[in-house]
Amino acid sequence: MYVSITGLKPKGLWGLIKFWTLAVPTFREAQAAKGNRHCAVKRIRGYQCTVTAWENRDLMLNFMRNGTHLTAMKSFNKIATGKTFGLEADKIPSWSEAFQLLETKGITY
């Protein structure tokens, strides 16, 4: 299983508004996406975090590169900063494990 962890901090009020107009439909699309096994969100230390789990990395990449997620990625630099991290795993990490991985191994954007 492939697990994807993200933590985004919206830039100001406009960034927060734009973030949520993109995040809600993207989350709903992720929940219904082919290969998605788990989809969760939580705010941690000012970051809007997601943990998603997929049957495999290719299915995650297919979701990431299409639909509302692609639209959100194109707006990212204008509305937020953040980190992402992905890994092959046998189980979904807890929120504390996921955030620690994000802080220590995440790629900053």
C-alpha positions in Angstrom: 0.0 0.0 0.0 1.2 3.5 -0.8 0.6 6.2 1.9 0.7 9.9 1.0 1.0 12.6 3.7 0.6 16.3 3.1 0.7 19.3 5.3 -0.2 22.7 3.9 -0.3 26.2 5.4 -2.5 28.6 3.6 -1.1 32.1 2.9 -3.3 34.7 4.6 -7.0 35.1 4.4 -7.3 34.9 0.6 -5.1 31.8 0.6 -7.3 30.2 3.2 -10.5 30.9 1.3 -9.0 29.6 -2.0 -7.5 26.6 -0.2 -10.9 25.5 1.1 -12.6 26.0 -2.2 -10.1 23.6 -3.7 -9.6 21.3 -0.8 -13.2 20.2 -0.3 -13.9 19.0 -3.8 -10.4 17.4 -4.0 -11.0 15.5 -0.8 -14.3 14.2 -2.1 -12.8 13.2 -5.4 -10.0 11.4 -3.5 -12.5 9.4 -1.4 -14.1 8.1 -4.6 -10.9 7.6 -6.6 -9.9 4.2 -7.9 -7.5 2.5 -5.5 -8.1 4.8 -2.5 -8.2 2.8 0.7 -8.1 5.7 3.3 -8.6 9.4 3.2 -8.4 11.6 6.4 -7.8 15.2 7.2 -6.7 17.0 10.4 -5.3 20.4 11.4 -1.9 20.0 13.2 0.2 22.9 14.4 -1.2 25.3 11.8 -0.9 22.7 8.9 -4.0 21.4 7.1 -2.9 17.7 6.9 -4.1 14.8 4.8 -3.2 11.1 5.0 -4.3 9.0 2.1 -3.6 5.4 1.4 -3.7 3.8 -2.0 -3.5 0.2 -3.4 -0.3 1.3 -5.1 1.7 4.4 -6.1 0.6 4.4 -9.7 -3.1 4.8 -8.7 -2.1 7.7 -6.3 -0.1 9.4 -9.1 -3.1 9.0 -11.5 -5.3 10.8 -9.0 -2.7 13.4 -8.2 -2.2 14.4 -11.9 -5.8 14.7 -12.8 -9.1 16.4 -11.9 -9.5 18.8 -9.0 -6.2 17.8 -7.5 -4.4 19.0 -10.7 -6.2 22.3 -10.5 -5.3 22.6 -6.9 -1.6 21.9 -7.6 -1.5 24.6 -10.2 -2.7 27.2 -7.6 -0.5 25.9 -4.8 2.3 28.5 -4.9 -0.2 31.3 -4.8 -2.2 30.0 -1.9 0.0 27.9 0.4 3.3 26.5 1.6 3.8 23.0 2.8 5.4 19.6 2.7 4.6 16.2 1.2 5.9 12.7 1.9 5.0 9.3 0.5 6.0 5.8 1.5 5.2 2.1 1.0 3.6 0.8 4.2 1.8 -2.2 5.6 -0.4 0.0 7.8 -1.7 3.5 7.9 0.4 5.7 10.3 -1.2 7.4 13.3 -1.6 11.1 13.1 1.5 11.6 15.3 3.5 9.2 13.2 2.4 10.8 10.0 3.2 14.4 11.2 6.6 13.3 12.5 7.4 11.7 9.0 6.2 14.9 7.4 8.4 17.1 9.6 11.5 14.9 9.3 11.3 13.5 5.8 8.8 15.7 3.9 9.8 17.7 0.8 9.1 21.4 1.3 7.3 23.3 -1.4 
